Amino acid sequence: MKTLEVNGRRYGWMREPLVVVCVDGCEYDYLTEAARAGVAPFIARMLAASAFRGDCVVPSFTNPNNLSIVTGAPPSVHGICGNYFYDREADAEVMMNDPKYLRAGTILAAFSDAGAKVAVVTAKDKLRKLLGHRMKGICFSSEKAADATLADNGIEDVVALVGMPVPSVYSAELSEFVFAAGVKLLETRRPDLMYLSTTDYIQHKFAPGTEGANRFYAMMDRYLARMDAMGVTIALTADHGMNAKTKPDGSPNVIYLQDAIDDWIGTGHSRVILPITDPYVVHHGALGSFATIYIGEAQREEVATRLRAMDGIQLVLSNPDACRRFELPPDRVGDLVVVATKHVVLGTSAARHDLSGLDAPLRSHGGVSEQAVPLLFNRAVSGVASGTRLRNFDILDIALNHLELRGVRSEVREGAA
């Protein structure tokens, strides 16, 4: 069998089209609750037949995890350790969505270079350039689907192909557009390898088992069943989980780190960076459960000690300890790393966070508490040792090296019929 080596891992060639789905913010309970409610029969079959619990990358944010999935490696290898970071060389806080920050090639690009037909559809445009870096093929976002061109995206007239108007970036339909596009690409282009990445707008608003969440997973279930009926392999995982981050009265449960540190040592002596920061802050207010702090060595231990004594703080780690534990690139992480507990988020200064857009109790992610994610397949898995710690970035290894072509698919189709 033809194989490719990417970032130290070897991948077998697709024996049938492979669709890898990253469901943004999808903790395991979203799937089990939708299955239990009877609204997701295809997912229910996958859960019963070929499902695993794994861990995502910490910080449990979108960019580092999507890039880990498509490189098969942690951020220490590919370099993307947040949505946002402080570039020491440029002395600037910047979005980490430019391919210049990527330090490793992707599996998608490697397969396209080897002659495979590859397609990528992502919900938000912030990921498109990273996922499609040096990849030959189709790569576009729902958000900018109307602007897709052959020269830039490998495809044109996307809106007409999909048959849906371009949705609002703050909607469940932005993710539905991803699935609808995936089905149309299978019908018209039949790529050998396709990567679909959704948005977590719904997961930020609705807990597992609620009507809003189940409605989303019922929609997803219908598209997955249609893909399965086309005779493709489906591999599904998530970039991170999601948890409520509220006080008993429903207000956001926030520790404003910059305010606290400024009170302790004065202003101008530290810089708090929130890697969750991205252009789409309405549903989370740039509040997540992971932060990194740039601070002088003389004051570092005092601040770390004070932070460790605060309620709501789970971990305060030095740069070397955090980078070893979470497999992060040391030059892109601050002097201290702070992780909040399950129901707490971290901010900079209260005055810098506009929470007026929150129209539901805050749900967010970023910490160790959002690390558990599903790995589901519509094929039987073999050759994965029991007790092995799986990561979301093992999904392509399992899909290409450890799946059987028969068994689960027929059972899933019967359940979805």
Long-range contacts (C-beta under 8 A, 24 or more apart in sequence): 2-114, 4-107, 4-110, 4-111, 4-114, 6-71, 6-72, 6-105, 6-106, 6-107, 6-110, 7-71, 7-72, 7-73, 7-77, 7-78, 7-104, 7-105, 8-73, 9-72, 9-73, 9-397, 10-401, 11-72, 11-107, 11-111, 11-396, 11-397, 11-400, 11-401, 12-400, 12-401, 13-116, 13-400, 14-111, 14-116, 14-192, 14-193, 14-233, 14-400, 15-405, 16-231, 16-232, 16-233, 16-405, 17-186, 17-190, 17-191, 17-192, 17-193, 17-194, 17-230, 17-231, 17-232, 17-233, 18-192, 18-193, 18-194, 18-232, 18-233, 18-235, 18-399, 18-400, 19-182, 19-186, 19-194, 19-196, 19-227, 19-232, 19-233, 19-234, 19-235, 20-69, 20-193, 20-194, 20-195, 20-196, 20-235, 20-236, 20-237, 20-395, 20-396, 20-399, 21-196, 21-197, 21-198, 21-224, 21-234, 21-235, 21-236, 21-237, 22-65, 22-66, 22-69, 22-195, 22-196, 22-197, 22-198, 22-237, 22-238, 22-239, 22-392, 23-198, 23-220, 23-236, 23-237, 23-238, 24-62, 24-123, 24-175, 24-197, 24-198, 24-199, 24-200, 24-203, 24-238, 24-239, 24-240, 25-200, 25-202, 25-203, 25-204, 25-238, 25-239, 25-240, 25-241, 25-242, 25-365, 26-200, 26-203, 26-238, 26-241, 26-373, 26-374, 27-203, 27-208, 27-238, 27-241, 27-242, 27-243, 27-370, 27-372, 27-373, 27-374, 28-53, 28-241, 28-372, 28-373, 28-374, 29-208, 29-209, 30-203, 30-208, 30-213, 30-217, 31-217, 31-374, 31-376, 32-208, 33-208, 33-209, 33-213, 33-214, 34-209, 34-213, 34-214, 34-217, 34-218, 34-221, 36-209, 37-209, 37-214, 39-214, 39-215, 39-217, 39-218, 39-221, 40-214, 40-217, 40-218, 40-220, 40-221, 41-221, 41-225, 41-415, 41-416, 42-221, 42-222, 42-224, 42-225, 42-228, 42-412, 42-415, 42-416, 43-217, 43-220, 43-221, 43-224, 43-376, 44-415, 45-408, 45-411, 45-412, 45-414, 45-415, 45-416, 46-234, 46-236, 46-376, 46-377, 46-378, 46-408, 46-412, 47-376, 49-380, 49-407, 49-408, 49-411, 49-412, 50-376, 50-377, 50-378, 50-379, 50-380, 50-381, 50-408, 51-374, 51-375, 51-376, 51-377, 52-374, 52-375, 52-376, 52-381, 52-384, 52-390, 53-372, 53-373, 53-374, 53-375, 53-390, 54-237, 54-372, 54-373, 54-374, 54-375, 54-389, 54-390, 54-391, 54-392, 54-394, 55-371, 55-372, 55-373, 55-389, 55-390, 55-391, 55-392, 56-238, 56-239, 56-240, 56-241, 56-370, 56-371, 56-372, 56-373, 56-391, 56-392, 57-326, 57-327, 57-391, 57-392, 57-393, 58-290, 58-326, 58-339, 58-367, 58-368, 58-371, 59-275, 59-276, 59-288, 59-290, 59-326, 59-366, 59-367, 60-239, 60-240, 60-241, 60-289, 60-290, 60-365, 60-366, 60-367, 60-368, 60-370, 60-371, 61-239, 61-240, 61-275, 61-276, 61-288, 61-290, 61-365, 61-366, 62-126, 62-127, 62-200, 62-239, 62-240, 62-278, 63-96, 63-97, 63-126, 63-127, 63-130, 64-275, 65-238, 65-239, 65-240, 65-392, 65-393, 66-122, 66-127, 66-130, 66-131, 66-197, 66-239, 67-102, 67-106, 67-130, 67-131, 68-391, 68-392, 68-393, 69-237, 69-239, 69-392, 69-393, 69-395, 69-396, 70-106, 70-107, 70-108, 70-131, 70-195, 70-396, 71-104, 71-105, 71-106, 71-107, 71-393, 72-107, 72-393, 72-394, 72-396, 72-397, 73-104, 73-393, 74-326, 74-327, 74-328, 74-391, 74-393, 75-326, 75-327, 75-328, 75-329, 76-323, 76-327, 76-328, 76-329, 77-103, 77-104, 78-102, 78-103, 78-104, 79-103, 79-104, 79-329, 79-332, 80-130, 81-275, 81-328, 81-329, 81-332, 81-333, 82-273, 82-275, 82-276, 82-332, 83-126, 83-275, 83-276, 83-277, 83-278, 84-273, 84-274, 84-275, 84-276, 84-277, 84-278, 85-273, 85-275, 85-292, 85-332, 86-271, 86-273, 86-292, 86-294, 86-334, 88-331, 93-273, 95-126, 95-277, 95-278, 95-279, 97-126, 97-127, 97-129, 97-130, 98-129, 98-130, 99-129, 99-130, 99-133, 99-134, 102-130, 102-133, 103-329, 105-133, 105-134, 106-131, 106-133, 106-134, 106-135, 107-396, 108-132, 108-135, 108-137, 108-193, 108-195, 109-133, 109-134, 109-135, 109-136, 111-192, 111-193, 112-136, 112-137, 116-191, 116-192, 116-193, 117-189, 117-190, 117-191, 117-192, 117-193, 118-191, 118-192, 118-193, 118-194, 118-195, 119-154, 119-185, 119-189, 119-191, 119-193, 119-194, 119-195, 120-194, 120-195, 120-196, 120-197, 121-178, 121-181, 121-182, 121-185, 121-194, 121-195, 121-196, 121-197, 122-178, 122-196, 122-197, 123-174, 123-175, 123-177, 123-178, 123-197, 123-198, 123-199, 124-169, 124-174, 124-199, 124-280, 126-278, 126-279, 126-280, 127-197, 131-195, 131-197, 137-191, 138-185, 138-189, 138-191, 140-181, 142-166, 142-167, 142-174, 142-175, 142-177, 142-178, 142-181, 143-169, 143-174, 145-177, 145-181, 161-188, 169-199, 169-280, 170-201, 170-280, 170-282, 170-283, 171-201, 172-201, 172-202, 172-215, 172-216, 172-219, 174-198, 174-199, 174-201, 175-199, 175-201, 175-202, 175-216, 175-220, 176-219, 176-223, 179-219, 179-220, 179-223, 179-224, 180-223, 182-223, 182-227, 183-223, 183-226, 183-227, 186-227, 186-230, 186-232, 187-230, 197-239, 199-280, 200-242, 200-283, 200-365, 201-283, 203-242, 203-363, 204-242, 204-283, 204-284, 204-360, 204-363, 204-364, 205-283, 205-360, 205-363, 206-360, 207-244, 207-363, 221-416, 224-378, 225-412, 225-413, 225-416, 228-378, 228-409, 228-412, 228-413, 228-416, 229-413, 229-416, 231-409, 233-377, 233-378, 233-379, 233-399, 233-403, 234-376, 234-377, 234-378, 235-375, 235-376, 235-377, 235-395, 235-396, 235-398, 235-399, 235-403, 236-374, 236-375, 236-376, 236-377, 237-373, 237-374, 237-375, 237-376, 237-392, 237-395, 238-373, 238-374, 238-392, 239-373, 239-392, 240-365, 240-366, 240-370, 240-371, 240-373, 241-365, 241-369, 241-370, 241-371, 241-372, 241-373, 242-363, 242-364, 242-365, 242-370, 243-342, 243-343, 243-363, 243-364, 243-365, 243-369, 243-370, 244-343, 244-361, 244-362, 244-363, 245-287, 245-289, 245-343, 245-344, 245-345, 245-362, 245-363, 245-364, 246-343, 246-361, 246-362, 250-361, 252-285, 252-287, 252-345, 252-355, 252-358, 252-362, 253-312, 253-343, 253-344, 253-345, 253-362, 254-287, 254-344, 254-345, 254-346, 254-347, 254-350, 254-353, 255-310, 255-312, 255-313, 255-340, 255-344, 255-345, 255-346, 255-347, 256-346, 256-347, 256-348, 256-349, 256-350, 256-353, 257-291, 257-293, 257-307, 257-338, 257-346, 257-347, 257-348, 258-347, 258-348, 258-349, 258-352, 259-348, 259-349, 259-350, 260-306, 260-307, 260-310, 261-293, 261-295, 261-303, 262-349, 264-302, 264-303, 264-306, 265-299, 265-302, 265-303, 269-295, 269-296, 269-299, 270-294, 270-295, 270-296, 270-299, 270-303, 271-295, 271-334, 272-348, 273-334, 274-346, 274-347, 274-348, 275-366, 276-364, 276-365, 276-366, 281-354, 281-357, 282-357, 282-358, 283-357, 283-358, 284-362, 284-363, 284-364, 285-353, 285-354, 285-355, 285-357, 285-358, 285-362, 286-347, 286-353, 287-345, 287-346, 287-347, 287-353, 287-355, 287-362, 287-364, 288-345, 288-346, 288-364, 288-365, 288-366, 288-367, 289-339, 289-340, 289-341, 289-342, 289-344, 289-345, 289-346, 289-364, 289-365, 289-366, 289-367, 289-369, 289-370, 290-337, 290-338, 290-339, 290-340, 290-346, 290-366, 290-367, 291-337, 291-338, 291-346, 292-322, 292-333, 292-334, 292-336, 292-337, 292-338, 293-334, 293-335, 293-336, 293-337, 293-338, 294-334, 294-335, 295-334, 295-335, 295-336, 297-335, 300-335, 300-336, 303-336, 304-336, 307-336, 307-338, 312-340, 312-341, 312-344, 313-338, 313-339, 313-340, 313-341, 313-344, 314-339, 314-340, 314-341, 314-367, 314-368, 314-369, 315-339, 315-368, 339-366, 339-367, 339-368, 340-366, 340-367, 341-367, 341-369, 342-367, 342-369, 377-403, 377-408, 378-408, 378-409, 378-412, 379-403, 379-404, 379-405, 379-406, 379-407, 379-408, 379-409, 380-404, 380-406, 380-407, 380-408
